[in-house]
Each structure stands twice: as structure tokens, then as C-alpha cells.
Amino acid sequence: MAINWFKYSSPASFYSLAGKMIPIFVFLAVVLTIAGLYVGFFVAPTDFQQGEAYRIIFIHVPAAWMSMFLYVIMAVWAGIGLAFNTRLSSMMATAIAPTGAMFTFLALWTGALWGKPMWGTWWVWDARLTSELILLFLYIGFMSLQAAIDDPRRADKAGAIIALVGVVNIPIIYFSVQWWNTLHQGASVSLNQAPAMATTMLTGMMIMVFASWMYSIVVILKRVRVIILERESHTAWVAELRKKEAAR
Amino acid sequence: MFFWIIRRDLLLAMRRRSDVFTTLFFFVIVVSLFPLSVGPEMNMLRTMAPGVVWVAALLAAMLSLGRMFSNDYLDGTLEQMLLSPQSLSLLVLGKALAHWLVTGVPLVLMAPVLGIQYDLPAEALFVLTVSLLLGTPVLSLIGAIGAALTLGLRGGGVLVSLLVLPLYIPVLIFGSGAVEANMAGLGYDAHMSLLGAFLLVSLVFAPWAAAASLRVSME
């Protein structure tokens, strides 16, 4: 079966496709979240060192991973939008940014909550924490640049450039922060030596990672649908849609 | 063309000398505020000095970014430059270098004096100056991207800081790190090499990205 993928690069046809995909991903997200939390809270054993407090890992690690994945995906979509002038790709990038920023914030917040009982402090200037904080700044920069520009096409392109510059800079920033930390002083807390994890803990965490993926897909698709409607409000198909909604 | 741009921007800056001095005095004032706020204890000031001078240099470079393109944008010169057959990247590079000559170089020259205020030893003063000399052009070059993207936007001045400051972090880390390493009796070659690497990378990529941003902003 040959599918014409380019058909879905048109906002109008993607709008209805996204509408059909959302329920599937909602279902997957709910099932996986329930399963992941069940494994996390009831199946996974208590850690012999960290006690019950470690269980925040089931939120913290997926959030941290998602925050980084989503930035890269956002930059890829933005880059495609810039290179091929496809409107939908840029809309995807715009739709991804708030979710990415949310996960970054969540990772920092849960990290602080985890750090307090484990290290006795809410915050250390560890390389990972610092680079996660900078990632949050990059997301905020992207979103506020797009928010400040009224013309949506210019907002797309300007956002794409700053996202791509950011993606080039992420490794540089990450390694600078890491070297800064090691050159400065020995890290007081090492995150590198991950204790060998029990299999059930790992399973729970992986399920939660997939749940976060599904959640992100749902939210991003919903947001991109809203963005499509907003930008295409002058077109005939949106007017037709409006008529259909009104008739119902 | 490249030198023509630099000459023209320098000439314009000389006609409006107060702009140059505003940036310089901003730098001096920020650096002088720190002893007043944390106390005149010399040992502490000495350890703080590299960081304080570098953060002040970052802020001063950032505050003057708005001027890089905005005047040319307002009087239409920038549009003519975009239409000219010359490579836009080269033009942007010229403007960034002119910006550095006007704002970066005075900071570099002023830094040793401020270092003395903080009782830095002579060798550390030298390292501070060299690190600023290598680092401030990077600030102008990366800043050009931010300045081009925020051209003509409302609230552009605050926005440019959000965009540009996270990108300045590596320069800040190694710039102040070099001085700190020197004062701790360690070698600072690695820091200087990395600063030099940043300079080369941004020399190649930043004008190109800034030119693309200008095209987006002007269309």
C-alpha cells in the first residue's frame, strides 16, 4: 500500500489525521502511565540506600530525557520548516516548545525534591543540573522570540534560526559546564556512578518513559491542531469546518 | 567593502562618542558596585574579581547590541546593504568587528585598571586582559545573531538578553576560568585554547547565521 506522505504536509489534511490519531495516543498514554506508576509504586522494591525517596526517579528520569529529546526534535522540525518552507513543520516546532519547557522544569523541580533528602540540598552546581537549567533558558528564549513577532512566517523562521543555533550550542554548553565543574573542584556529588538498578525499577522507568512520549505526542498534536486552526482561519476548509460544527 | 563597512561604522561611532562611553562606564560602574555590596574584604574580592569583570563585560556587550543594526535599519541603509551584490555574511562580519572595536576593545583596555581595584596580581591582570581580548569578539559575533533576530521588535532589548546570554555561557566559563586557574597556580593554556576555538568557530558560523537572521527579519 503506497501512502502519499506529502499529502499530510498540508495543514488541512494533517488536521483531520491528527484528530484521528489523538484518541489512540491518549489511550496509550493513560494505560502506560497507570502501568508505569503501578510498577513504580507497588512492584519495584525499596532501595536499600535511598529508601522510598528514590521513587521520584519514575518521574524525574523520563522528564529529563524528554526535555532533551524534545529540544532536538523541535530543532529538526524548525530546520525542515526553514529549509523546505513547509508551514506544518514550523507549526510542529512551535507546538513542541511549551511541552519541552514543561518537562525541563519538571526535571529540575523533581530533581530538587530528590536532592533534598539524598544530598541534603535543593540544588548543587553539578554539570547536569546546570546544563538542564541552561536548556530551560534556551526553551524560554525560543518561545519569547516567537511570541514577540507578530507575523507568523517571520516568527517561524526566526525561531528556527535560534533553535538551530541552540542545538549547535548544546554540546558546547554541556561540555563547558562539565569541564568547568571538574576544573573548578571535584564534584561534591557524583551522578555518574549509577548504582546497578533492579530490573523492576528499570522496567518501571522505561514504561514511564514511553508514557511520557505518548503524553507528549497527544499534547503536541492537540496544540498543533489549535495552531493550524488559528493560522488557517481565513481558508475555505476552516470555514466549512466551522459550519459543520455549528450545524451539529 | 568589508573594510569600508568597518570604517563607516567606526566613523559613525566617533561622531556619537557618548554611546561608546556609555557602554564603557556601564562596565566600570557594574564592576565597582560589587565591593560596595559584598564588602571590601580583599581576599574575597580577589577570588571574585575574574567572575565579576567577566559578567560585567557580558552585560556591557549585550546592552550595546541593539545599536549594531537598528540605526541602519531605521534609515533604510540596511535594506540597501541587503540588496548589494556583496556577500551579506561579509557585511555582517564587518559590522560585528566594528561593534567589537567600539565596545569590546575599550573594555579590554579598561579591565586591568579594574583588576587593580580588586588587587589582582600582575600576572592575573595579564591573563584577564588576554582572555577578554579573545572572548569579547565572540560576544560581538554571537550577539550579531541575536541583534539581527530581534530587529524592529517591541521589547527587543530585553528579548536579546534572553536569546544571547545562554549562548554566552561557555565564553564566560572559560574566560573567568583562565584567570582563576592562573591565580590558583595552574596552567591556563587549555582555557585560552578553548576561547580561541570559540572565536574561530564563531568567526565562521556566526556571520552566516546572522545574515540568515537579517534576511528573515527584513523580508
Interface residues (C-beta under 8 A of the other chain):
Chain A: I134 F137 L138 I140 G141 S144 L145 A148 I149 R154 K157 A158 I161 I162 L164 V165 G166 V168 N169 I172 I173 S176 V177 W179 W180 L183 H184
Chain B: I145 L149 T150 L153 R154 G155 G156 L159 L162 L163 L165 P166 L167 I169 P170 I173 F174 G177 E180 A181 A190 L194 F198 F205 A209 A212 S213 V216 S217 E219
